[in-house]
Amino acid sequence: MIRDLKELGTNIRTRRSDLEMSQGEMAFQLGTDKGYISRIERGEINVGIIFLTEICMVLKTTPNDLLNIDDNDQVVKAISRGGE
C-alpha cells in the first residue's frame, strides 16, 4: 500500500507514461488542466476517491494498482485501524 501522495503521483505518472499519454491529453480527458495533473504527479495535492476512479478509467487501470494494494483486505484493515 502506498505511504504518501508522492508515491501515488509517481504511480500515476508511470502508468501515464507507459500509455505514451501526455499530461495535456490526460487533463483533457479528465476535464482539467495539465498543471493540475502535474501537481497530482508531484504529490502536492490529495486526490479524492471519485477523481481517482476517473483517473483509473483514463489510464485503463484500477485504484488497487495505483495504490499498490495486492489484497482488498489490506484496505479494510487500514481503514479499521485508522491507516496504521
Beta strands, then each sheet from edge to edge (+ up, - down):
end
